Each structure stands twice: as C-alpha cells, then as structure tokens.
Amino acid sequence: MPSDKKYKLGYVDDDKSDVASFYKYIKPYQDTILFERFIPKKLIDIEELYEKIKESNLDILVIDYRLNEYANINFLGSDLIHYVHKHRRDFPCILLTSHPDEAIDNFENVHLVYDKSMIFGSNEENRKRFYRILISAIEKYINDIIGAHDIIYELNQKSVLDLEEENQYIKADEFIEANLDGVFTVPRQLKSQLHNQELKKLVDEVQELLEKIEEYVPPNQKKDT
C-alpha cells in the first residue's frame, strides 16, 4: 500500500539484537516511516516508559511481548498496551513476539498479536504484508479522528439536533475524548443536547422565580447590591 505521507513508528524491545533487526526490516520504508527505538532499562516503571513514548508523538507503537526477558522490569508488552489504551483507547499498537501461543493465552486482544518470524523470517511476502498492516492501522486511526472531528464540526453548525444526529455527536465526542491523554470521560447523559436543554430550562426557571420573589420584597427590605 503506497503512501505519500511519513509516519512515526515506535519500537519497544529489551533485546538490542531484535531492535537492530527491526530497524533493518523497516529501513527500506524510511520514505514512509520514521523509526524510534525504546529499550527498557533496569527498574524503569511503566508510567516512566509511557511518558517517554508520549513525548515522541508517535503514529503507531510496536511492542515486544516479553519485555522483561533481558531487562529487570515488572511488566510485559501486553501490560504496556493496556496502559497506552487507558490513556488513548484506540491508538494503534501491535504486540510482536517470538512466543505467540503464550501471548495469545495471556492477552485478550489477540488480533494485535503477531509472530516475529513474520518480519524477521525470509518470507518476503509476509514482510511486505506486515508493512501494509502498519500503514493500514495508522491511516484508519487518523481517518477515524478526522471523521469524528468533521461530525462534531458539522453538527455544531445546527441549532437543533434530532435523535440520530445527537447520537452521532455523542459518539464522535466520546471517540475524541477517549483518545486524548486522559483516563476519565464525561458520561453520555451529561453530554446530550436534551440534558443541556433541560439544564438551561431549569436555570431559566430559577432566574424567573428569583425575579418574581424580588418583585414582592418591600423596598426597605431589599439588600443593597
């Protein structure tokens, strides 16, 4: 799948020889993909590693499953994906491993698990296929974000939304919010146009009531403002 854009890929692996092999694999695609390596060091915690990754403004993250095979750390690649998705729910991640059966047994997102032999082996078709998987994952994520922004922008131009439009707006807004670097999202019911209208109506009614009360208060009992 040819692309005229350049994307940034992060590769996380504690095995320096595999890092070098992955770089050798991705180097022919350097017109499309920029490569950044992350080699976990002794006693690094998952929050610190995530912060380093976040600062790099990546478009996709490829992570080795057994991150603790050569480094003295207390988490696996699958744990790192969970942590990333807690902050950016749909961010493209791939779990690359020489132990696919173990990874599949211990990681519920089996569609993210790929065997390292796919790119480190001699089958050129598999190597090309993995590149297409990388580009497709990146571009789908980008297109989903653009699509959500477009829906929000278009519906913001309307003064009143029907139920279908309101649902589209909420889903788009939730998608954008879930892919920002935050753990918590605003509940759906608090975002709905109906809720906002009811809240405005309540505020207006309270204001009207206050004005009526003001009319009945004798002038000599009114507080100075």
MDAnalysis code that builds the backbone (N, CA, C; Angstrom):
import MDAnalysis as mda
import numpy as np

u = mda.Universe.empty(675, n_residues=225, atom_resindex=np.repeat(np.arange(225), 3), trajectory=True)
u.add_TopologyAttr("name", ["N", "CA", "C"] * 225)
u.add_TopologyAttr("resid", np.arange(1, 226))
u.add_TopologyAttr("resname", ["MET", "PRO", "SER", "ASP", "LYS", "LYS", "TYR", "LYS", "LEU", "GLY", "TYR", "VAL", "ASP", "ASP", "ASP", "LYS", "SER", "ASP", "VAL", "ALA", "SER", "PHE", "TYR", "LYS", "TYR", "ILE", "LYS", "PRO", "TYR", "GLN", "ASP", "THR", "ILE", "LEU", "PHE", "GLU", "ARG", "PHE", "ILE", "PRO", "LYS", "LYS", "LEU", "ILE", "ASP", "ILE", "GLU", "GLU", "LEU", "TYR", "GLU", "LYS", "ILE", "LYS", "GLU", "SER", "ASN", "LEU", "ASP", "ILE", "LEU", "VAL", "ILE", "ASP", "TYR", "ARG", "LEU", "ASN", "GLU", "TYR", "ALA", "ASN", "ILE", "ASN", "PHE", "LEU", "GLY", "SER", "ASP", "LEU", "ILE", "HIS", "TYR", "VAL", "HIS", "LYS", "HIS", "ARG", "ARG", "ASP", "PHE", "PRO", "CYS", "ILE", "LEU", "LEU", "THR", "SER", "HIS", "PRO", "ASP", "GLU", "ALA", "ILE", "ASP", "ASN", "PHE", "GLU", "ASN", "VAL", "HIS", "LEU", "VAL", "TYR", "ASP", "LYS", "SER", "MET", "ILE", "PHE", "GLY", "SER", "ASN", "GLU", "GLU", "ASN", "ARG", "LYS", "ARG", "PHE", "TYR", "ARG", "ILE", "LEU", "ILE", "SER", "ALA", "ILE", "GLU", "LYS", "TYR", "ILE", "ASN", "ASP", "ILE", "ILE", "GLY", "ALA", "HIS", "ASP", "ILE", "ILE", "TYR", "GLU", "LEU", "ASN", "GLN", "LYS", "SER", "VAL", "LEU", "ASP", "LEU", "GLU", "GLU", "GLU", "ASN", "GLN", "TYR", "ILE", "LYS", "ALA", "ASP", "GLU", "PHE", "ILE", "GLU", "ALA", "ASN", "LEU", "ASP", "GLY", "VAL", "PHE", "THR", "VAL", "PRO", "ARG", "GLN", "LEU", "LYS", "SER", "GLN", "LEU", "HIS", "ASN", "GLN", "GLU", "LEU", "LYS", "LYS", "LEU", "VAL", "ASP", "GLU", "VAL", "GLN", "GLU", "LEU", "LEU", "GLU", "LYS", "ILE", "GLU", "GLU", "TYR", "VAL", "PRO", "PRO", "ASN", "GLN", "LYS", "LYS", "ASP", "THR"])
u.atoms.positions = np.array([
    [0.839, -1.185, 0.000],
    [0.000, 0.000, 0.000],
    [0.879, 1.243, 0.000],
    [1.029, 1.914, -1.119],
    [1.877, 3.091, -1.169],
    [1.274, 4.243, -0.385],
    [2.101, 5.097, 0.158],
    [1.619, 6.258, 0.889],
    [2.541, 7.429, 0.600],
    [1.941, 8.637, 0.483],
    [2.751, 9.825, 0.229],
    [3.012, 10.584, 1.524],
    [2.674, 9.986, 2.669],
    [2.879, 10.621, 3.957],
    [3.990, 9.907, 4.717],
    [4.528, 10.591, 5.720],
    [5.566, 9.994, 6.554],
    [5.025, 9.864, 7.973],
    [5.081, 8.663, 8.507],
    [4.565, 8.372, 9.829],
    [5.707, 7.996, 10.760],
    [5.438, 8.100, 12.070],
    [6.467, 7.826, 13.063],
    [6.099, 6.572, 13.844],
    [6.981, 5.587, 13.797],
    [6.764, 4.309, 14.466],
    [7.716, 4.179, 15.644],
    [7.175, 3.765, 16.783],
    [7.997, 3.471, 17.941],
    [8.100, 1.972, 18.134],
    [9.314, 1.483, 18.402],
    [9.517, 0.049, 18.623],
    [10.097, -0.151, 20.010],
    [9.414, -0.967, 20.832],
    [9.824, -1.200, 22.218],
    [10.265, -2.649, 22.370],
    [11.533, -2.850, 22.762],
    [12.060, -4.210, 22.919],
    [13.281, -4.141, 23.819],
    [13.390, -5.110, 24.732],
    [14.550, -5.128, 25.624],
    [15.738, -5.864, 25.010],
    [15.514, -6.511, 23.862],
    [16.571, -7.262, 23.178],
    [17.182, -6.366, 22.095],
    [18.407, -5.904, 22.326],
    [19.032, -4.962, 21.392],
    [19.232, -5.568, 20.011],
    [19.468, -6.873, 19.952],
    [19.647, -7.507, 18.645],
    [18.342, -7.500, 17.853],
    [17.198, -7.671, 18.528],
    [15.906, -7.600, 17.841],
    [15.580, -6.173, 17.437],
    [15.992, -5.207, 18.251],
    [15.817, -3.802, 17.874],
    [16.564, -3.519, 16.575],
    [17.800, -4.012, 16.496],
    [18.607, -3.831, 15.287],
    [17.972, -4.543, 14.101],
    [17.424, -5.733, 14.329],
    [16.776, -6.481, 13.242],
    [15.520, -5.765, 12.757],
    [14.762, -5.204, 13.689],
    [13.548, -4.487, 13.278],
    [13.911, -3.242, 12.486],
    [14.959, -2.547, 12.921],
    [15.390, -1.359, 12.176],
    [15.829, -1.746, 10.761],
    [16.527, -2.854, 10.644],
    [16.947, -3.331, 9.327],
    [15.725, -3.642, 8.463],
    [14.688, -4.198, 9.105],
    [13.462, -4.515, 8.367],
    [12.768, -3.252, 7.869],
    [12.676, -2.229, 8.743],
    [11.877, -1.043, 8.420],
    [12.649, -0.046, 7.562],
    [13.979, -0.178, 7.506],
    [14.807, 0.803, 6.799],
    [14.421, 0.994, 5.334],
    [14.058, -0.046, 4.579],
    [13.659, 0.174, 3.183],
    [12.398, 1.045, 3.029],
    [11.657, 1.210, 4.121],
    [10.424, 2.006, 4.079],
    [10.618, 3.373, 4.722],
    [11.874, 3.831, 4.816],
    [12.150, 5.073, 5.523],
    [11.560, 6.307, 4.837],
    [11.167, 6.191, 3.570],
    [10.482, 7.311, 2.922],
    [9.071, 7.485, 3.466],
    [8.561, 6.443, 4.113],
    [7.205, 6.462, 4.646],
    [7.181, 6.453, 6.163],
    [8.117, 5.745, 6.777],
    [8.085, 5.540, 8.230],
    [9.390, 5.988, 8.884],
    [9.256, 6.872, 9.865],
    [10.375, 7.248, 10.725],
    [10.423, 6.261, 11.891],
    [11.609, 5.874, 12.282],
    [11.769, 4.834, 13.301],
    [12.344, 5.421, 14.584],
    [11.716, 5.077, 15.722],
    [12.273, 5.464, 17.016],
    [12.267, 4.250, 17.931],
    [13.413, 3.972, 18.528],
    [13.558, 2.792, 19.384],
    [13.396, 3.166, 20.861],
    [12.830, 2.227, 21.610],
    [12.726, 2.351, 23.065],
    [13.219, 1.033, 23.674],
    [14.319, 1.096, 24.395],
    [14.886, -0.108, 25.016],
    [14.735, 0.046, 26.521],
    [13.762, -0.673, 27.125],
    [13.536, -0.538, 28.569],
    [14.784, -0.893, 29.362],
    [15.094, -0.055, 30.331],
    [16.265, -0.299, 31.161],
    [15.854, -0.817, 32.523],
    [16.821, -1.258, 33.247],
    [16.602, -1.860, 34.570],
    [15.788, -0.932, 35.474],
    [14.755, -1.493, 36.082],
    [13.922, -0.834, 37.094],
    [13.054, 0.302, 36.551],
    [12.972, 0.502, 35.254],
    [12.063, 1.517, 34.724],
    [10.630, 1.076, 35.009],
    [9.769, 2.018, 35.371],
    [8.379, 1.638, 35.610],
    [7.548, 1.993, 34.378],
    [6.341, 1.464, 34.332],
    [5.520, 1.585, 33.134],
    [5.100, 3.034, 32.880],
    [4.870, 3.801, 33.945],
    [4.489, 5.206, 33.780],
    [5.612, 6.016, 33.138],
    [6.843, 5.755, 33.598],
    [8.001, 6.472, 33.045],
    [8.201, 6.132, 31.581],
    [8.056, 4.859, 31.228],
    [8.213, 4.457, 29.837],
    [7.119, 5.075, 28.979],
    [5.895, 5.095, 29.487],
    [4.797, 5.697, 28.727],
    [5.055, 7.180, 28.466],
    [5.568, 7.889, 29.464],
    [5.852, 9.314, 29.284],
    [6.879, 9.537, 28.180],
    [7.890, 8.682, 28.115],
    [8.891, 8.794, 27.053],
    [8.240, 8.556, 25.678],
    [7.351, 7.571, 25.636],
    [6.660, 7.259, 24.387],
    [5.758, 8.418, 23.978],
    [5.021, 8.958, 24.935],
    [4.081, 10.047, 24.643],
    [4.804, 11.276, 24.087],
    [5.965, 11.565, 24.635],
    [6.731, 12.735, 24.200],
    [7.196, 12.621, 22.750],
    [7.196, 11.407, 22.211],
    [7.725, 11.191, 20.858],
    [6.696, 11.420, 19.762],
    [5.424, 11.651, 20.141],
    [4.376, 11.935, 19.148],
    [4.332, 10.874, 18.046],
    [4.164, 9.636, 18.453],
    [4.163, 8.517, 17.508],
    [2.821, 8.391, 16.786],
    [2.847, 7.649, 15.681],
    [1.625, 7.291, 14.957],
    [1.252, 5.834, 15.187],
    [2.207, 5.018, 15.612],
    [1.950, 3.608, 15.910],
    [3.044, 3.104, 16.833],
    [2.696, 2.080, 17.613],
    [3.640, 1.517, 18.568],
    [3.702, 0.006, 18.380],
    [4.901, -0.517, 18.172],
    [5.125, -1.956, 18.069],
    [5.908, -2.368, 19.316],
    [5.377, -3.360, 20.053],
    [5.925, -3.694, 21.356],
    [6.234, -5.187, 21.444],
    [7.406, -5.511, 21.932],
    [7.754, -6.910, 22.190],
    [6.955, -7.418, 23.389],
    [6.530, -8.659, 23.334],
    [5.713, -9.219, 24.415],
    [6.513, -9.404, 25.700],
    [7.641, -10.124, 25.614],
    [8.450, -10.392, 26.821],
    [9.459, -9.266, 27.048],
    [8.959, -8.139, 27.492],
    [9.844, -7.002, 27.750],
    [10.785, -7.256, 28.920],
    [10.445, -8.218, 29.763],
    [11.251, -8.483, 30.955],
    [12.206, -9.658, 30.771],
    [12.460, -10.028, 29.508],
    [13.319, -11.190, 29.266],
    [14.791, -10.863, 29.523],
    [15.189, -9.636, 29.161],
    [16.586, -9.227, 29.344],
    [16.722, -8.036, 30.294],
    [15.630, -7.371, 30.563],
    [15.658, -6.223, 31.473],
    [14.908, -6.580, 32.754],
    [15.381, -6.061, 33.858],
    [14.761, -6.345, 35.156],
    [13.601, -5.375, 35.385],
    [12.477, -5.627, 34.709],
    [11.288, -4.800, 34.872],
    [10.112, -5.721, 35.208],
    [9.046, -5.116, 35.736],
    [7.958, -5.936, 36.272],
    [6.689, -5.899, 35.427],
    [6.826, -5.646, 34.107],
    [5.644, -5.659, 33.256],
    [5.994, -6.237, 31.888],
    [4.954, -6.709, 31.217],
    [5.082, -7.279, 29.875],
    [4.651, -6.258, 28.825],
    [4.907, -6.601, 27.571],
    [4.459, -5.739, 26.479],
    [2.953, -5.580, 26.466],
    [2.236, -6.627, 26.818],
    [0.770, -6.552, 26.865],
    [0.312, -5.567, 27.941],
    [1.045, -5.499, 29.057],
    [0.715, -4.527, 30.112],
    [0.909, -3.099, 29.600],
    [1.954, -2.908, 28.808],
    [2.210, -1.578, 28.256],
    [1.098, -1.170, 27.292],
    [0.607, -2.111, 26.488],
    [-0.510, -1.794, 25.585],
    [-1.742, -1.409, 26.390],
    [-2.021, -2.148, 27.456],
    [-3.153, -1.795, 28.318],
    [-2.994, -0.372, 28.849],
    [-1.786, -0.027, 29.257],
    [-1.538, 1.292, 29.828],
    [-1.715, 2.383, 28.770],
    [-1.200, 2.135, 27.576],
    [-1.372, 3.100, 26.476],
    [-2.855, 3.296, 26.177],
    [-3.603, 2.200, 26.080],
    [-5.021, 2.282, 25.719],
    [-5.872, 2.839, 26.854],
    [-5.361, 2.855, 28.057],
    [-6.065, 3.510, 29.151],
    [-6.051, 5.024, 28.955],
    [-5.029, 5.507, 28.272],
    [-4.894, 6.939, 28.013],
    [-5.372, 7.322, 26.611],
    [-5.149, 6.432, 25.655],
    [-5.592, 6.674, 24.267],
    [-6.183, 5.366, 23.747],
    [-7.490, 5.251, 23.895],
    [-8.188, 3.973, 23.758],
    [-7.931, 3.231, 22.454],
    [-7.859, 3.941, 21.342],
    [-7.787, 3.287, 20.034],
    [-6.436, 3.453, 19.354],
    [-5.448, 3.948, 20.088],
    [-4.142, 4.197, 19.469],
    [-3.572, 2.897, 18.890],
    [-3.047, 2.940, 17.651],
    [-2.551, 1.712, 17.006],
    [-1.360, 1.105, 17.748],
    [-1.539, -0.121, 18.203],
    [-0.479, -0.873, 18.882],
    [-0.433, -2.283, 18.310],
    [0.775, -2.826, 18.226],
    [0.973, -4.211, 17.786],
    [1.877, -4.900, 18.789],
    [1.482, -6.099, 19.196],
    [2.286, -6.903, 20.110],
    [3.062, -7.925, 19.282],
    [4.374, -7.734, 19.218],
    [5.238, -8.591, 18.400],
    [5.972, -9.566, 19.324],
    [6.006, -10.846, 18.945],
    [6.562, -11.818, 19.882],
    [7.130, -13.055, 19.188],
    [8.113, -13.652, 19.843],
    [8.608, -14.964, 19.420],
    [7.857, -16.082, 20.139],
    [6.896, -15.703, 20.980],
    [6.109, -16.666, 21.760],
    [4.616, -16.390, 21.541],
    [4.128, -16.533, 20.315],
    [2.738, -16.155, 20.013],
    [1.700, -16.930, 20.813],
    [1.924, -18.217, 21.044],
    [0.949, -19.010, 21.799],
    [0.803, -18.482, 23.222],
    [1.917, -18.187, 23.845],
    [1.880, -17.637, 25.207],
    [1.190, -16.284, 25.233],
    [1.519, -15.428, 24.267],
    [0.919, -14.090, 24.214],
    [-0.585, -14.177, 23.997],
    [-1.010, -15.058, 23.108],
    [-2.444, -15.215, 22.828],
    [-3.181, -15.722, 24.054],
    [-2.559, -16.629, 24.797],
    [-3.188, -17.177, 26.001],
    [-3.326, -16.136, 27.111],
    [-2.457, -15.132, 27.103],
    [-2.424, -14.175, 28.218],
    [-2.828, -12.757, 27.841],
    [-3.290, -12.568, 26.609],
    [-3.654, -11.218, 26.160],
    [-4.952, -11.316, 25.378],
    [-5.991, -10.624, 25.869],
    [-7.320, -10.788, 25.273],
    [-7.440, -10.194, 23.872],
    [-6.616, -9.190, 23.556],
    [-6.685, -8.573, 22.223],
    [-5.817, -9.367, 21.240],
    [-6.274, -10.573, 20.921],
    [-5.448, -11.482, 20.125],
    [-5.196, -10.952, 18.717],
    [-6.079, -10.079, 18.233],
    [-5.892, -9.540, 16.884],
    [-4.685, -8.606, 16.798],
    [-4.116, -8.224, 17.941],
    [-2.938, -7.352, 17.953],
    [-1.633, -8.138, 18.025],
    [-1.722, -9.471, 18.140],
    [-0.534, -10.307, 18.332],
    [0.003, -10.797, 16.990],
    [1.298, -10.557, 16.743],
    [1.957, -11.015, 15.513],
    [3.272, -11.701, 15.876],
    [3.570, -12.760, 15.124],
    [4.794, -13.534, 15.331],
    [5.982, -12.777, 14.731],
    [7.077, -12.702, 15.473],
    [8.267, -12.014, 14.974],
    [8.805, -12.645, 13.693],
    [8.531, -13.927, 13.499],
    [9.018, -14.588, 12.285],
    [8.408, -13.977, 11.029],
    [7.294, -13.258, 11.208],
    [6.646, -12.628, 10.057],
    [7.548, -11.579, 9.427],
    [8.334, -10.891, 10.255],
    [9.213, -9.860, 9.701],
    [10.686, -10.238, 9.766],
    [11.075, -11.109, 10.722],
    [12.476, -11.497, 10.842],
    [12.798, -12.734, 10.013],
    [11.749, -13.357, 9.445],
    [11.975, -14.533, 8.612],
    [12.324, -14.162, 7.182],
    [12.428, -15.158, 6.330],
    [12.881, -14.937, 4.945],
    [11.726, -14.785, 3.954],
    [10.473, -14.941, 4.428],
    [9.327, -14.843, 3.531],
    [9.047, -13.378, 3.204],
    [9.411, -12.970, 1.990],
    [9.288, -11.569, 1.599],
    [7.841, -11.107, 1.557],
    [6.928, -12.001, 1.183],
    [5.516, -11.631, 1.124],
    [4.986, -11.297, 2.512],
    [5.404, -12.076, 3.512],
    [4.991, -11.779, 4.894],
    [5.548, -10.438, 5.370],
    [6.760, -10.154, 4.991],
    [7.387, -8.894, 5.392],
    [6.651, -7.700, 4.782],
    [6.274, -7.838, 3.524],
    [5.511, -6.773, 2.866],
    [4.114, -6.648, 3.472],
    [3.538, -7.798, 3.813],
    [2.195, -7.779, 4.401],
    [2.206, -7.051, 5.747],
    [3.249, -7.251, 6.539],
    [3.329, -6.581, 7.835],
    [3.427, -5.064, 7.651],
    [4.161, -4.644, 6.645],
    [4.238, -3.200, 6.362],
    [2.853, -2.654, 6.018],
    [2.100, -3.388, 5.215],
    [0.748, -2.933, 4.855],
    [-0.149, -2.879, 6.091],
    [0.051, -3.808, 7.020],
    [-0.714, -3.794, 8.269],
    [-0.399, -2.524, 9.067],
    [0.881, -2.163, 9.149],
    [1.285, -0.953, 9.864],
    [0.614, 0.286, 9.276],
    [0.718, 0.450, 7.969],
    [0.169, 1.635, 7.308],
    [-1.353, 1.670, 7.439],
    [-2.005, 0.533, 7.270],
    [-3.471, 0.474, 7.369],
    [-3.934, 0.867, 8.769],
    [-3.242, 0.357, 9.803],
    [-3.616, 0.678, 11.180],
    [-3.471, 2.172, 11.460],
    [-2.369, 2.752, 10.986],
    [-2.133, 4.191, 11.185],
    [-3.208, 5.010, 10.494],
    [-3.447, 4.721, 9.228],
    [-4.351, 5.552, 8.440],
    [-5.809, 5.389, 8.883],
    [-6.171, 4.198, 9.350],
    [-7.528, 4.018, 9.883],
    [-7.724, 4.892, 11.114],
    [-6.748, 4.904, 11.990],
    [-6.847, 5.706, 13.215],
    [-6.945, 7.201, 12.883],
    [-6.099, 7.651, 11.989],
    [-6.123, 9.057, 11.598],
    [-7.463, 9.415, 10.952],
    [-7.951, 8.553, 10.058],
    [-9.227, 8.817, 9.393],
    [-10.391, 8.810, 10.377],
    [-10.331, 7.937, 11.378],
    [-11.391, 7.913, 12.394],
    [-11.421, 9.213, 13.193],
    [-10.239, 9.733, 13.533],
    [-10.174, 11.001, 14.269],
    [-10.690, 12.155, 13.407],
    [-10.251, 12.193, 12.148],
    [-10.722, 13.245, 11.238],
    [-12.230, 13.163, 11.067],
    [-12.749, 11.939, 10.894],
    [-14.182, 11.761, 10.725],
    [-14.967, 12.232, 11.935],
    [-14.458, 11.931, 13.139],
    [-15.134, 12.372, 14.361],
    [-15.126, 13.894, 14.472],
    [-13.994, 14.516, 14.144],
    [-13.916, 15.979, 14.162],
    [-14.893, 16.581, 13.156],
    [-14.991, 16.000, 11.983],
    [-15.888, 16.516, 10.951],
    [-17.347, 16.445, 11.390],
    [-17.716, 15.331, 12.034],
    [-19.096, 15.183, 12.525],
    [-19.406, 16.252, 13.570],
    [-18.482, 16.442, 14.506],
    [-18.701, 17.445, 15.556],
    [-18.811, 18.841, 14.948],
    [-17.919, 19.165, 14.006],
    [-17.950, 20.484, 13.379],
    [-19.265, 20.705, 12.627],
    [-19.670, 19.712, 11.847],
    [-20.888, 19.843, 11.049],
    [-22.124, 20.003, 11.930],
    [-22.221, 19.190, 12.974],
    [-23.407, 19.244, 13.826],
    [-23.411, 20.471, 14.730],
    [-22.248, 21.022, 14.992],
    [-22.182, 22.255, 15.779],
    [-22.768, 23.447, 15.034],
    [-22.902, 23.324, 13.728],
    [-23.485, 24.404, 12.935],
    [-25.002, 24.450, 13.058],
    [-25.586, 23.389, 13.613],
    [-27.047, 23.304, 13.727],
    [-27.483, 23.756, 15.119],
    [-28.619, 24.446, 15.163],
    [-29.143, 24.903, 16.451],
    [-29.904, 23.801, 17.168],
    [-30.501, 22.857, 16.408],
    [-31.261, 21.758, 16.992],
    [-30.855, 20.460, 16.297],
    [-30.667, 19.400, 17.089],
    [-30.310, 18.097, 16.547],
    [-31.453, 17.121, 16.776],
    [-31.685, 16.255, 15.772],
    [-32.636, 15.175, 16.014],
    [-31.922, 14.065, 16.784],
    [-32.668, 13.006, 17.144],
    [-32.094, 11.958, 17.993],
    [-30.905, 11.265, 17.339],
    [-31.000, 10.998, 16.035],
    [-29.896, 10.338, 15.335],
    [-28.665, 11.231, 15.297],
    [-28.862, 12.513, 15.031],
    [-27.734, 13.447, 14.982],
    [-27.106, 13.604, 16.364],
    [-27.950, 13.636, 17.379],
    [-27.428, 13.761, 18.740],
    [-26.580, 12.547, 19.103],
    [-27.032, 11.356, 18.701],
    [-26.270, 10.147, 18.975],
    [-24.938, 10.158, 18.224],
    [-24.952, 10.623, 16.982],
    [-23.713, 10.744, 16.202],
    [-22.746, 11.699, 16.893],
    [-23.282, 12.803, 17.378],
    [-22.449, 13.806, 18.044],
    [-21.808, 13.220, 19.295],
    [-22.609, 12.519, 20.109],
    [-22.099, 11.948, 21.352],
    [-21.018, 10.911, 21.067],
    [-21.257, 10.040, 20.085],
    [-20.282, 9.003, 19.754],
    [-18.977, 9.622, 19.252],
    [-19.082, 10.646, 18.407],
    [-17.881, 11.305, 17.888],
    [-17.117, 11.992, 19.010],
    [-17.851, 12.657, 19.888],
    [-17.223, 13.351, 21.004],
    [-16.548, 12.358, 21.949],
    [-17.199, 11.232, 22.206],
    [-16.608, 10.205, 23.062],
    [-15.335, 9.630, 22.452],
    [-15.356, 9.448, 21.132],
    [-14.168, 8.904, 20.464],
    [-12.983, 9.856, 20.622],
    [-13.234, 11.140, 20.373],
    [-12.154, 12.127, 20.507],
    [-11.648, 12.159, 21.940],
    [-12.574, 12.199, 22.905],
    [-12.170, 12.302, 24.295],
    [-11.413, 11.065, 24.768],
    [-11.840, 9.888, 24.315],
    [-11.189, 8.647, 24.733],
    [-9.792, 8.505, 24.149],
    [-9.480, 9.304, 23.146],
    [-8.162, 9.221, 22.523],
    [-7.278, 10.416, 22.864],
    [-7.747, 11.217, 23.820],
    [-6.878, 12.210, 24.430],
    [-6.158, 11.531, 25.582],
    [-5.172, 12.198, 26.120],
    [-4.390, 11.577, 27.195],
    [-5.086, 11.778, 28.534],
    [-6.240, 11.133, 28.690],
    [-6.984, 11.201, 29.938],
    [-7.652, 9.876, 30.209],
    [-7.818, 9.547, 31.467],
    [-8.392, 8.263, 31.817],
    [-9.909, 8.341, 31.872],
    [-10.450, 9.475, 32.357],
    [-11.881, 9.562, 32.591],
    [-12.579, 10.309, 31.459],
    [-13.798, 9.906, 31.172],
    [-14.615, 10.584, 30.175],
    [-15.902, 11.058, 30.832],
    [-16.498, 12.048, 30.220],
    [-17.770, 12.566, 30.711],
    [-18.874, 11.588, 30.336],
    [-19.773, 11.235, 31.263],
    [-20.855, 10.297, 30.936],
    [-21.709, 10.784, 29.776],
    [-22.207, 9.831, 28.988],
    [-23.010, 10.168, 27.810],
    [-24.182, 11.080, 28.162],
    [-24.888, 10.775, 29.268],
    [-26.099, 11.512, 29.566],
    [-25.831, 12.973, 29.886],
    [-24.587, 13.277, 30.316],
    [-24.245, 14.663, 30.623],
    [-23.863, 15.447, 29.375],
    [-23.671, 14.743, 28.259],
    [-23.284, 15.418, 27.027],
    [-24.473, 15.680, 26.120],
    [-25.563, 15.017, 26.352],
    [-26.675, 15.074, 25.395],
    [-27.271, 16.459, 25.315],
    [-27.723, 16.786, 24.132],
    [-28.346, 18.083, 23.912],
    [-29.585, 18.214, 24.792],
    [-30.317, 17.105, 24.965],
    [-31.518, 17.126, 25.782],
    [-31.172, 17.511, 27.211],
    [-30.082, 16.922, 27.746],
    [-29.669, 17.254, 29.108],
    [-29.320, 18.739, 29.202],
    [-28.593, 19.255, 28.209],
    [-28.207, 20.660, 28.226],
    [-29.430, 21.568, 28.147],
    [-30.409, 21.161, 27.349],
    [-31.636, 21.951, 27.241],
    [-32.392, 21.957, 28.561],
    [-32.440, 20.771, 29.221],
    [-33.140, 20.686, 30.499],
    [-32.432, 21.526, 31.561],
    [-31.103, 21.510, 31.528],
    [-30.340, 22.301, 32.477],
    [-30.581, 23.790, 32.256],
    [-30.590, 24.209, 30.991],
    [-30.847, 25.614, 30.673],
    [-32.255, 26.017, 31.110],
    [-33.214, 25.113, 30.876],
    [-34.592, 25.391, 31.266],
    [-34.689, 25.563, 32.776],
    [-33.999, 24.700, 33.525],
    [-34.005, 24.793, 34.980],
    [-33.398, 26.113, 35.442],
    [-32.284, 26.508, 34.835],
    [-31.639, 27.776, 35.192],
    [-32.569, 28.945, 34.903],
    [-33.244, 28.906, 33.749],
    [-34.170, 29.982, 33.386],
    [-35.334, 30.058, 34.365],
    [-35.843, 28.880, 34.772],
    [-36.965, 28.854, 35.707],
    [-36.557, 29.409, 37.071],
    [-35.343, 29.050, 37.513],
    [-34.858, 29.575, 38.784],
    [-34.690, 31.089, 38.709],
    [-34.154, 31.570, 37.599],
    [-33.967, 33.006, 37.431],
    [-35.308, 33.731, 37.431],
    [-36.280, 33.148, 36.758],
    [-37.619, 33.743, 36.713],
    [-38.239, 33.789, 38.110],
    [-38.056, 32.700, 38.863],
    [-38.581, 32.659, 40.223],
    [-37.919, 33.721, 41.101],
    [-36.608, 33.881, 40.946],
    [-35.899, 34.891, 41.726],
    [-36.401, 36.294, 41.408],
    [-36.683, 36.534, 40.143],
    [-37.194, 37.846, 39.738],
    [-38.569, 38.110, 40.339],
    [-39.414, 37.070, 40.381],
    [-40.748, 37.234, 40.967],
    [-40.652, 37.500, 42.465],
    [-39.749, 36.763, 43.133],
    [-39.558, 36.989, 44.566],
    [-39.094, 38.418, 44.805],
    [-38.206, 38.879, 43.948],
    [-37.680, 40.239, 44.077],
    [-38.794, 41.270, 43.993],
    [-39.786, 41.008, 43.160],
    [-40.888, 41.958, 42.968],
    [-41.726, 42.102, 44.233],
    [-41.784, 41.033, 45.041],
    [-42.644, 41.052, 46.216],
    [-41.922, 41.477, 47.493],
    [-40.654, 41.674, 47.425],
    [-39.908, 42.122, 48.601],
    [-40.054, 43.628, 48.734],
    [-40.521, 44.111, 49.873],
    [-40.644, 45.567, 50.062],
    [-39.312, 46.260, 49.866],
    [-39.334, 47.460, 49.284],
    [-38.067, 48.175, 49.010],
    [-37.174, 48.330, 50.216],
    [-37.790, 48.586, 51.417],
    [-36.961, 48.806, 52.590],
    [-36.319, 47.534, 53.130],
    [-36.735, 46.329, 52.559],
    [-36.147, 45.072, 52.994],
    [-35.143, 44.512, 51.987],
    [-35.027, 45.200, 50.869],
    [-34.097, 44.715, 49.846],
    [-32.667, 45.043, 50.266],
    [-31.788, 44.100, 50.017],
    [-30.374, 44.314, 50.332],
    [-29.738, 45.172, 49.258],
    [-28.806, 45.998, 49.699],
    [-28.043, 46.768, 48.722],
    [-27.221, 45.846, 47.878],
    [-27.077, 46.146, 46.576],
    [-26.279, 45.337, 45.684],
    [-25.053, 46.105, 45.240],
])
